[in-house]
Amino acid sequence: MRLLLYNWAPFNNPARGSGVTIYLKNVVDEFLLNYPDVEICFLCSGVYYDVEDRSLRYEELKLAGYDKCKAYAIINSPIFAPAYLSFAQVGDVLYNRESEKILDQFIREQGPFDAVHFHNVEGLAVNALRCRKHYTKTKFVFTIHNYYAFCPQVNMWKHTGESCGDDNTGVQCVKCMTDHVPAEKLRQKMAMTYTLFKNYSPELEDKFKIRGKRLDKEYRNEEKRPLTKSETDMMGECLKKYREIFVGTLNEFMDTILAVSNRVMEIAVEKGIRKDKIRVSYIGTRAADFAKKSCNHIDSDAILSVIFMGYQRHDKGFFFLMDVLNKIDKETAEKIDLTIAARGNEKSEKLWKLDTEKFHSYTFKNGYVRNEIPDLLRDKNLGIVPALWEDNLPQIAIEMAANGTPVLCSDMGGAKELCTNPLFCFPAGDTPACIKRIKYFADNPQDLDLYYDCLRGLTTMKDHIKELLEVYQ
């Protein structure tokens, strides 16, 4: 079998593409390790630009340690990735003839493929998927890892700081997409990455650091320019058609659409995805291979070790959680060792302040890298995932469950599907309800093992690949 995987970011770069990149690396590794009869090909787009040769083309990437996986990148894609860089290009996002031509050229020249699996379409125009009509013997599959098919913002999160359930596409979307994206400055910034990738030298890197700082300043100044009325009018007209075109394209040209959780499937069907096209496919994870079956040991003095891992963002529920923790009574707080591992910046750091003195202990870490996760979770008794948006299926929730850390989550998104016990779920944004749950486990730590009594089995990579192969047949 010959298989083509598409993602906007290379699968070997965990700094780009978040959980999808990690997942795809696991997929590729599993295929290469255990399926010698499957030939893997990978394609990315929207991240490599060449200001000297602006021709639209694709080039092979040499990824260290992956000689058996042919990887390619579309150079000078007319669509920037990730999605937020294409706000000013929404017309091209929906239709760009050159994007369809280069994808068709790639599949024709590097194929034939038995299956082509898109893990998003960022970095390509939506109409590029229409090239499927030329390959009737190839299965075309699309996985919904985010909500780009329904929302240009990707996560259905309003600029006002709330989850968006509005179906009046275009009217609300324009209000969320007010940033001016200076395309030429962006192209020049991204071209430095491409040039270093092709011809690395310390001297060139130093030169680009200086040039990059100047470009960043120019970019920020130009980005602050408000969109003109003609620009917003143009975007509004495109956005009114956005969901209809995107959903219609997936329905017509994909053989199978995979949703990473039941909640994602429900939302997709609500937005127009055909029921006969979609099925749930929980992503596989390496963590499932060593998943613990019970909660990590609780100290004899019954001090509860609680952790939040993620980003200092409103949609992730970080600032909501800070409010919750500030309002927890001192008696409960004294029973908690609190760890916050959340990446932030100067802007986000100004938005929160935590009364840390009342907790038994407090540890803060400004973010983390993937290989630190097992150590961070080694002695943690409760992880909190307080999403305020329909977070598809947070990778960190899976990691927590696998590492012996039960997950207390909001009822938005897919994290609640990991465990069926209602003790480990609270209404999103409900401060008293979240406090009540934390207080309960601080007072009754023995009940944390109830999480594992009701845990849906985590999906191993082996089982996940078997499921994918059935889809590709």
Buried (B, 14 or more C-beta within 10 A) or exposed (E): BBBBBBBBBBBBEBEBBBBBBBBBBBBBBBBBEEBEEBBBBBBBBBBBBBBEEEEBBBBEBEBEEBEEBBBBBBBBBBBBBBBBBBBBBBBBBBBBEBBBEBBBBBBEEBBEBBBBBBBBBBBBBBBBBBBBEEBEEBBBBBBBBBBBBBBBBBBBBBEEEEBBEEEEBBEBBBEBBEBBBBBEBBBBBBBBBBBEBEEEEEEEEEEBEEEBEEBEEBBEEBEEEEBEEEEBEBBBEBBBBBBEBBBEBBBEBBBBBBBBBBBBBEBBBEBBBBEEBBEBBBBBBBBBEEBBEEBBEBEEEEBBBBBBBBBBBBBBBBBBBBBBBBEBEEEBBEBBBBBBBBBBEEEBEEEBEBBBEBBBEBBEBEEBEEEEBEEBBEBBBBBBBBBBBBBBBBBBBBBBBBBBBBBBBBBBBBBBBBBEBEBBBBEBBBBEBBBEBBBBBBEEBEBBEBBBEEBEEBBBBEBBBEBBBEBBE
